[in-house]
Amino acid sequence: MDDLRGRVAVVTGAASGIGRALALGFAEQGCRVVLADVERDPLDETADLVTTTGVEALAVRTDVTDAESVEALAAAAVERFGVVNVLCNNAGVGGGGLIRNAQLVDWRWVIDVSLWGVIHGLTSFLPHLIRSGDAHVVSTASVAGLIANPGLGPYNAAKYGVVAIMETLHHEMAADPDANVGVSVLCPGEVRTNIATGQRNRPRHLQRARGERRPSNHEARRRNDAIAAALAAHGKDPAEVADLVIDAIRRRRFWVLSHPEYLRDVQHRNESLHRMENPTLLRPLFT
Ligand SMILES: NC(=O)c1ccc[n+]([C@@H]2O[C@H](COP(=O)([O-])OP(=O)(O)OC[C@H]3O[C@@H](n4cnc5c(N)ncnc54)[C@H](O)[C@@H]3O)[C@@H](O)[C@H]2O)c1
């Protein structure tokens, strides 16, 4: 897709961080932008920022864990603009802690948002993207979808899942004569966003039970603090990441890595797999 002017781009997780930067990046390219997020006020703020660039924006409060909510988002986008050309399945939440200390609600919440959110997005939007005749879909995974670091079990599971789904979709779209849909997966390293306070959006029914069976989640808090410190100290500007995504859409490039230096860790992992040696880490993250 060479020219983004006038296209309709949908971004989930658009109220903050990478999603907000994507929405503003698309606006600068002259796209009409549909913004989706669970957080109403910052979502409206992003929509205001988008409209000040002179393009149309539609903000739809959306919970990506809920298939009906995402279906309603797609319906609202098509009703307003008649077409959808670009979808960014970007909403996601982190949350660390050792698997031995994890409760089922920890797995459920992270996988509901970060993996099921992508599945819901593809289910509701692919028919519209294909119908548009010229489309692109990007899902936000992570370097945690390429290397499995300790302390991030649910997040790693979700993000490996996102990479697998997008690779599959890439092959399927490339082989489909009826579909003109480019596919990308964004695997960021550290980016300066609000991800370390993602617990703010955790629903009540998926809060951790106190004092039951599992030991305290002190380790998870320590790890989260380490992640927050790393993002603040050397996280990339989300606008730089948005530029990489827009460039990948233009060039139809599948892999979008904000920190290509992590490819050394991926190579290390793949080489030990090739030799059928037990996994080791080149360097542990966020310890
Ligand atoms: N920041 C990083 O260093 C980093 C690194 C790798 C991957 N990522 C990924 O980037 C994506 C964007 O995260 P970010 O870093 O910008 O964090 P962020 O917290 O700043 O933004 C995430 C947005 O998702 C929204 N969200 C949360 N739950 C939702 C739900 N159920 N439905 C709809 N929206 C929901 C939040 O309200 C928030 O606006 C995520 O998928 C994250 O996993 C971030």
PDBQT file of the ligand as one rigid body, heavy atoms in Angstrom, charges set to zero:
ROOT
HETATM    1  N1  LIG A 301       6.102  -0.870  25.874  1.00  0.00    +0.000 N 
HETATM    2  C1  LIG A 301       6.899  -1.879  25.591  1.00  0.00    +0.000 C 
HETATM    3  O1  LIG A 301       8.084  -1.883  25.949  1.00  0.00    +0.000 OA
HETATM    4  C2  LIG A 301       6.364  -3.044  24.779  1.00  0.00    +0.000 A 
HETATM    5  C3  LIG A 301       7.274  -4.029  24.397  1.00  0.00    +0.000 A 
HETATM    6  C4  LIG A 301       6.807  -5.106  23.644  1.00  0.00    +0.000 A 
HETATM    7  C5  LIG A 301       5.469  -5.180  23.280  1.00  0.00    +0.000 A 
HETATM    8  N2  LIG A 301       4.593  -4.204  23.680  1.00  0.00    +0.000 N 
HETATM    9  C6  LIG A 301       3.189  -4.330  23.264  1.00  0.00    +0.000 C 
HETATM   10  O2  LIG A 301       2.745  -3.104  22.705  1.00  0.00    +0.000 OA
HETATM   11  C7  LIG A 301       1.317  -3.054  22.784  1.00  0.00    +0.000 C 
HETATM   12  C8  LIG A 301       0.904  -1.676  23.266  1.00  0.00    +0.000 C 
HETATM   13  O3  LIG A 301       1.309  -1.518  24.628  1.00  0.00    +0.000 OA
HETATM   14  P1  LIG A 301       1.973  -0.185  25.187  1.00  0.00    +0.000 P 
HETATM   15  O4  LIG A 301       3.367  -0.513  25.540  1.00  0.00    +0.000 OA
HETATM   16  O5  LIG A 301       1.676   0.943  24.287  1.00  0.00    +0.000 OA
HETATM   17  O6  LIG A 301       1.196  -0.060  26.599  1.00  0.00    +0.000 OA
HETATM   18  P2  LIG A 301       0.128   1.005  27.129  1.00  0.00    +0.000 P 
HETATM   19  O7  LIG A 301      -0.353   0.473  28.438  1.00  0.00    +0.000 OA
HETATM   20  O8  LIG A 301       0.699   2.374  27.082  1.00  0.00    +0.000 OA
HETATM   21  O9  LIG A 301      -1.039   0.902  26.033  1.00  0.00    +0.000 OA
HETATM   22  C9  LIG A 301      -1.862  -0.255  25.951  1.00  0.00    +0.000 C 
HETATM   23  C10 LIG A 301      -3.298   0.185  25.686  1.00  0.00    +0.000 C 
HETATM   24  O10 LIG A 301      -4.127  -0.996  25.624  1.00  0.00    +0.000 OA
HETATM   25  C11 LIG A 301      -5.343  -0.703  26.292  1.00  0.00    +0.000 C 
HETATM   26  N3  LIG A 301      -6.038  -1.919  26.718  1.00  0.00    +0.000 N 
HETATM   27  C12 LIG A 301      -5.753  -2.707  27.792  1.00  0.00    +0.000 A 
HETATM   28  N4  LIG A 301      -6.672  -3.674  27.903  1.00  0.00    +0.000 NA
HETATM   29  C13 LIG A 301      -7.553  -3.497  26.886  1.00  0.00    +0.000 A 
HETATM   30  C14 LIG A 301      -8.735  -4.170  26.469  1.00  0.00    +0.000 A 
HETATM   31  N5  LIG A 301      -9.191  -5.244  27.149  1.00  0.00    +0.000 N 
HETATM   32  N6  LIG A 301      -9.384  -3.728  25.375  1.00  0.00    +0.000 NA
HETATM   33  C15 LIG A 301      -8.948  -2.627  24.711  1.00  0.00    +0.000 A 
HETATM   34  N7  LIG A 301      -7.850  -1.944  25.055  1.00  0.00    +0.000 NA
HETATM   35  C16 LIG A 301      -7.157  -2.369  26.129  1.00  0.00    +0.000 A 
HETATM   36  C17 LIG A 301      -4.920   0.173  27.457  1.00  0.00    +0.000 C 
HETATM   37  O11 LIG A 301      -6.024   0.903  28.005  1.00  0.00    +0.000 OA
HETATM   38  C18 LIG A 301      -3.864   1.050  26.826  1.00  0.00    +0.000 C 
HETATM   39  O12 LIG A 301      -4.417   2.246  26.311  1.00  0.00    +0.000 OA
HETATM   40  C19 LIG A 301       0.904  -4.205  23.692  1.00  0.00    +0.000 C 
HETATM   41  O13 LIG A 301       0.419  -5.268  22.904  1.00  0.00    +0.000 OA
HETATM   42  C20 LIG A 301       2.189  -4.591  24.384  1.00  0.00    +0.000 C 
HETATM   43  O14 LIG A 301       2.192  -5.931  24.807  1.00  0.00    +0.000 OA
HETATM   44  C21 LIG A 301       5.014  -3.136  24.414  1.00  0.00    +0.000 A 
ENDROOT
TORSDOF 0
